[in-house]
Amino acid sequence: MVPQCILFFFLLLFSLGLSGCGKEEPPKPKEVTKDQLQKQAGELLESAKQFLQQQKDRLFQEINGRLQGLDQKIKELQERAEKASPEAKVRLEALIKDLKEKQAAIQKQLQESQGAVGQAWEDLKSRLHRQLQELEEESEKGQKI
């Protein structure tokens, strides 16, 4: 019985010793200096600027592509107007004139929008998409004349 008590005592001491080994203090967070914070903020700002510029570039490419497609439709309408009856020719020429004016207005807005940011940028995107959609729908009307 005594050897079992001694064995139990040693096992108890051993287990208490092991339980204390795993309790290390958690590492303290690294101190961040003002300079490091300013550098990180500057990098974040630069990344945000680059992202916004990429979004603008994509939108401008998309709109320019759609405007080029519209140019092609206008040329097709002009060719149709040349071959059309006098009444259809008048209607087609009026439509072509209207399309060109609206196309020029969109191009002007696009050029003026280079510096737009924030809500102004979001409003511009919505407005340009809506105007282009309307313009493309109007150009399709010419196919029915």
C-alpha positions as CSV (number, residue, x, y, z in Angstrom):
1,M,0.0,0.0,0.0
2,V,2.8,2.4,0.8
3,P,4.5,1.9,-2.6
4,Q,1.2,2.8,-4.3
5,C,0.8,5.9,-2.2
6,I,4.4,7.0,-3.1
7,L,3.6,6.2,-6.8
8,F,0.4,8.2,-6.6
9,F,2.3,11.1,-4.9
10,F,4.9,11.2,-7.7
11,L,2.2,11.0,-10.4
12,L,0.4,13.9,-8.7
13,L,3.6,16.0,-8.6
14,F,4.4,15.2,-12.2
15,S,0.9,16.1,-13.4
16,L,1.0,19.4,-11.5
17,G,4.4,20.2,-13.0
18,L,3.1,19.5,-16.5
19,S,0.0,21.6,-16.1
20,G,2.1,24.6,-15.2
21,C,4.4,24.2,-18.3
22,G,1.8,25.2,-20.9
23,K,0.8,28.5,-19.3
24,E,2.9,31.1,-21.0
25,E,1.9,34.7,-21.3
26,P,0.4,35.6,-24.6
27,P,2.7,37.6,-26.8
28,K,2.2,41.3,-26.4
29,P,0.9,43.0,-29.6
30,K,3.5,44.9,-31.5
31,E,3.5,48.6,-31.0
32,V,2.6,50.6,-34.0
33,T,4.3,53.9,-34.5
34,K,2.7,56.9,-36.0
35,D,5.0,56.7,-39.0
36,Q,3.9,53.0,-39.7
37,L,0.3,54.0,-39.4
38,Q,0.7,56.9,-41.8
39,K,2.6,54.6,-44.3
40,Q,-0.2,52.0,-44.1
41,A,-2.9,54.6,-44.5
42,G,-1.0,56.1,-47.5
43,E,-0.7,52.7,-49.1
44,L,-4.4,52.0,-48.6
45,L,-5.3,55.4,-50.1
46,E,-3.2,54.7,-53.1
47,S,-4.8,51.3,-53.6
48,A,-8.2,52.9,-53.4
49,K,-7.2,55.5,-56.0
50,Q,-5.9,52.8,-58.3
51,F,-9.1,50.8,-57.9
52,L,-11.3,53.8,-58.7
53,Q,-9.1,54.6,-61.8
54,Q,-9.5,51.0,-63.0
55,Q,-13.2,51.2,-62.6
56,K,-13.3,54.5,-64.5
57,D,-11.1,53.1,-67.3
58,R,-13.4,50.1,-67.7
59,L,-16.5,52.3,-67.8
60,F,-14.9,54.6,-70.4
61,Q,-13.8,51.6,-72.5
62,E,-17.3,50.1,-72.3
63,I,-19.0,53.4,-73.2
64,N,-16.6,54.2,-76.1
65,G,-17.2,50.7,-77.4
66,R,-20.9,51.2,-77.3
67,L,-20.5,54.6,-79.0
68,Q,-18.5,53.0,-81.8
69,G,-21.3,50.5,-82.2
70,L,-23.7,53.4,-82.4
71,D,-21.5,55.0,-85.1
72,Q,-21.9,51.9,-87.2
73,K,-25.7,51.9,-86.8
74,I,-25.8,55.6,-87.8
75,K,-23.8,54.8,-90.9
76,E,-26.2,52.0,-91.7
77,L,-29.1,54.3,-91.2
78,Q,-27.5,56.9,-93.5
79,E,-27.1,54.2,-96.2
80,R,-30.7,53.2,-95.8
81,A,-31.8,56.9,-96.0
82,E,-30.0,57.3,-99.3
83,K,-32.0,54.5,-100.8
84,A,-35.3,55.1,-99.0
85,S,-38.4,56.8,-100.3
86,P,-38.6,60.6,-99.8
87,E,-40.9,60.2,-96.8
88,A,-38.8,57.5,-95.1
89,K,-35.7,59.5,-96.0
90,V,-36.9,62.6,-94.1
91,R,-37.8,60.4,-91.0
92,L,-34.4,58.6,-91.1
93,E,-32.5,61.9,-91.5
94,A,-34.3,63.4,-88.5
95,L,-33.5,60.2,-86.5
96,I,-29.9,60.3,-87.5
97,K,-29.6,64.0,-86.5
98,D,-31.1,63.3,-83.1
99,L,-28.8,60.3,-82.6
100,K,-25.7,62.3,-83.4
101,E,-26.7,65.1,-81.1
102,K,-27.3,62.7,-78.2
103,Q,-24.1,60.9,-79.0
104,A,-22.2,64.1,-78.8
105,A,-23.8,65.0,-75.5
106,I,-22.8,61.7,-74.0
107,Q,-19.2,62.1,-75.3
108,K,-19.1,65.6,-73.7
109,Q,-20.3,64.2,-70.4
110,L,-17.7,61.5,-70.6
111,Q,-14.9,64.0,-71.1
112,E,-16.1,66.3,-68.3
113,S,-16.4,63.4,-65.9
114,Q,-12.7,62.6,-65.7
115,G,-12.4,64.1,-62.1
116,A,-15.7,62.8,-60.8
117,V,-15.5,60.9,-57.5
118,G,-17.9,59.5,-54.8
119,Q,-21.6,60.1,-55.3
120,A,-21.0,62.2,-58.4
121,W,-19.2,59.2,-60.0
122,E,-22.0,56.9,-59.1
123,D,-24.6,59.3,-60.5
124,L,-22.6,59.7,-63.7
125,K,-22.3,56.0,-64.3
126,S,-26.1,55.6,-63.9
127,R,-26.9,58.5,-66.1
128,L,-24.5,57.4,-68.9
129,H,-25.8,53.9,-68.9
130,R,-29.4,55.1,-69.0
131,Q,-28.7,57.5,-71.8
132,L,-26.7,55.0,-73.8
133,Q,-29.5,52.4,-73.4
134,E,-32.1,55.0,-74.7
135,L,-29.8,55.9,-77.6
136,E,-29.4,52.3,-78.6
137,E,-33.1,51.7,-78.4
138,E,-33.7,54.8,-80.6
139,S,-31.2,53.6,-83.1
140,E,-33.1,50.3,-83.3
141,K,-36.3,52.3,-84.3
142,G,-34.5,53.3,-87.4
143,Q,-34.4,49.7,-88.5
144,K,-38.2,49.7,-88.5
145,I,-38.6,52.8,-90.7
